[in-house]
Amino acid sequence: MPDASERGDTIFARTLSDEDERARRVEGVPEPFLGTRLHFAWAVVWLSLVTIPFSIVQMVTHRFWPTAENFKRWSSRWARVILGGMGIGLDVDDRAGLAPEEACVFVVNHQNLLDIFTTAAAIPYPFAYLAKEELTRVPFLSLALRHSPSLFIDRSSRRASVRCLAEAVGRLREGQSVLVFAEGSRSYSPVVYPFKRGAFRVAVKAGVPVVPVTIRDSYRVMDERRYASRPGTLSLVIGEPISPKEDGDAPAVMAAAREQMEGALAAERRRCGVEEAGEELARRGTGQSDEP
């Protein structure tokens, strides 16, 4: 299922595909009533007001401290202010136990727009995003990301994608962690869509572990396709690191990461009535895409 950026949008998904229409039947997604529409409008205003000054601060500080630690410091504060202003809290279960200097690839499922803020606020380890090139068109947010250790992947060009992934390998070998939304699209539900292989190949080539990060229920708080949101608490699990055993071990690492995510989401899928959809994708094995 293409997400907003793949349909020409950058942050807010405005066009509902057939699969999006089916996803509307997921129980617990905010309905577009007056209250949820007003909350969403406030969220957009608040996001804009907060992002402008924090982007400028990130840009200035990056000139003197161009590190993942500096980016983590300001991105975390930015995200927590945004979530706090929207009345959204975080419940984080950190099972990784990583050392501060340990590099890894954080692999995250992608439910909706809130995942950007959730990962920035909830993950306590420094990292840079491996983000879609489309984010370079988002005002001010692109300014902050460009003046950070983050990398942009252009999936419309295989050559550019390969070059970006090679640069990510270099960063990891230097001790800098990266974060990737492995599905490449938003599910708007607790169903894990097929993974793209790039993040796992990068981890294997760099010889660093993959850490699955599972966002359980952000779909219950926002649906940007219908401009609806509400206050709530988001639950996130930072899973156990998965270390590649040998070159070419990407499929095994991918399968192990998916298993952790499926386990963390099983109860949530039952809760919202999409258990069969999750089981169908799980039966496909790793559920993978050949795209980077």
N, C-alpha and C positions, 0 to 999 in steps of 0.2 A: 504494500500500500504506500503510495507516495505521500510524503508529508508536505507541510506547507511550502517549504523551500523548494521542493522538487516540482511544485505546481506553479512556481513563480512568486510565491509569497515568501516573506522572510521570517516573521515571528507568528503572526496570527493566521490560522487556517480559515479561509473564507469560503472555500468550495468543498462541498461534501461529496466524496466519491460514493460508489455503491457500498463499499466496505464501511465507510464512515456512517452511512445511513443504518447499516446493520448494527454498528457499534452503539448507536443511540439507544438500543435496547438493553445496554448494560445497566444493571441496577445500581443506583447510588450516584450516577453522574448528575451534576447540577442541572436542573431544569431552567429554561430561560424565562423566569418570572421577573416581576418588577424588582424585588429585592436582590436577586442574583445579578440582574443587569446593572443595577446601580452599584453593586459591589465591584463588578468588573470594570465599570467606568472609573470608579475611584482607583482601582488597581492600576489602570493604564496611566492615570494622572500621577499617582504616587511613584510609579516606576520611572516615569520621565523626570520628575522633580529630583529624585534621588540619584538617578544614573548620571545626570549632567555633572554635578560637582565631584562625584566619586571617579568618573572617567578622567576628569582633569587632574585630580590628585594622583591617580594611577599613572597617567602619562608623564607627569612631572617627576614623581619618585622613581619611575623606571629609568629615567636618564641617569640617575645616580646609583640605583640598586637594581640592575636588570636581572633579577633572580626570581625563581619560583616562590621563594619565601616572601618576597615583597608583594608579589602578585596575590599570594594566598592571604596575606594580611589584609589587603584592601578589598579583595573580592569577597572575603568572608564577611567583613563589616558591611559592605554594600548589600550583600544578599540578606543578612540578618535584619538590617534596617527595612528593606523592602518587605520581607515576610512579616516582620513585626507590625508594620503599618497596615498590612492586609489582615491582621488578626490570625496569622498562621504560625503554629508552633511546630517543633520538631521532636521526634522520638527516635534516637539513634542507638542502634545496637552494633557496636564495633567489635567484631570477632577477629580482626586482622592482626592486631598487636604489632604493627610495623615499627621498626626503628626509624627515627627521623631522617636518617641519611640513606635509607633503603629505597632504591628506585623500583617502580613497578608500573604496570599498565592497569589502571582502574577501568573496568568494563561495566557499563551501566545500562540498564533497560530505560526505555524512553516512553513515558506516558503522555506528557504534555509540556507546555511552556514552563511550568514551575520547576521542572527538573534542573534547569540551569541554576536557579537560585538555591534549590535544595542541596545540590552537590557542593556548591561553593560554600554554603553555610555549615553543612553537616560533616563533611569529610575533614578530619583534623590534620591531615598530612598535606604538605605542599605539592602542587601539581600544576601542569599547564594543560589547557584544553587542546584536543585535536578536533577542530571544529570545521563545519562546512564553510566553504568559500562564500556562500550566500550571506553569512553573518557580517561580511565586510560591507554590506549595504545598509546595515541597521545604524541609524544615527547614534553617535556617542558610545553605544556599546561596542561598535567596531573600533572606535578610537581607543578604548581601554584594552581591547583584545590585541590590537596591532602593536600597542606599546606594552607588551607582556611577552613571556616566553611561549605563548600559545602558537599553534601552527594551524594553517588553513588548508583543507584538502578540497581540490576541485575534481569532483567525480565525473564531470563532463569530459575530462581529458585523462586518459589512462596514464600517459607519460607524466603529467603533472602530479597525479595521485601517487605514482611509484616514487617520484622524486621527494614528495612530502613525507611518505612513509620511511624512506631512507634517512631523511633528516631526523625523524622521530627516533629511529634506531640510534643515531648518533647522540641525541639528547639523553636517551636512557642509559647509554654506556657511560655518559658523563655524570650520571647520578640523579637525573631529573625525571620525576614521574610524569606520566601523561594520562589524561582521562578521555575515554571514547564512549559515545553512545553507540553501542555495537549493532543495534538493529538498523540504524540509519533512517528510521521513520518513527512517528509517534503512534502508539497503539490506542490511546485514550481508554485503556482498560488494563487489568492485571494479566493480560496475555502477553507472553514473550514472543515477538515476531522473529523471523529468521535472522541470524547474525551475518554480518559481513566479515570476511576472513582477515582483513587488513590488520586489525588490532592484535590478533593472535599470532600472525606471522611476524609482526614487529617484536612482540614479546619473546618469541622463540629465537629470533635472530639476534636480539640484544642480550639474551640469556637472563631475563628478569621474570619474576612471577607475574601472573595475572591475578588481580583481586576483583572478584565479582561484587558489584554494588547493586543492591536490589531496592528500588523504590516501590513500595507496596501499594500506596493508595492516593497518590496525588490526583488521580482521575476523579476522586470524590470531591475535590475542592475546586477544580477549574475545568471548564470545557471552552477553550478559546474559539472553537469553531462556531459556537452559538453565543459567544460573548456573555458567558455566565460563570460566576465564581462565588465563593462564600468562605467565611472563616473556618478554621479546622486545625487538626494536627496531622502532620505527615509522618509516616513511619518509614524508616530506611535501615537496611541491614548492610554493613560492610563485612563481606564474607571472608572466609579463610583463604590465604594466598595459595595459588596453584602454580607450582614450579615446573617448567618444561624439563623433561628428562633427557631429551636428545634433539638434535636437529630434525626437522620434519614432524615435530610433535604437536603442531598447531591443531589438527582435528581432535586429538585427545584432550588438549587443554580447553578447546571450545566446548566439547561435550561436558567436561567437568564443570565449567563455568555455568553452562546452561542448567545442569542438574542442581547446582546451588540455588540459582534464581528460581527454578521451578518449585523447589522445596519451600523457599521463603514466600512464594506467592500462592501456594496450594490452598490455604485457608481463605485467602482473599478471593480467589476465583470461585470457590464454593459460595462465598458470601454474596457475590454479585451476580451469580447465575451464568458464568461463562466457563464452567469447569470443562465442558466438552470441547470447547475451542482450544483451551490450553492443552488438553490431552491429545487432540488431533495433531498439533504442531510438535508435541513431544514425541509422538510415534514416528515422526519423520527423522528421528535421530537427532543430530545436532541442529537441524534446521538452518542451513547455511547458504550464503550467497557467494558466488565467485567474484563479486565486485570487491575492490579494495576497501 
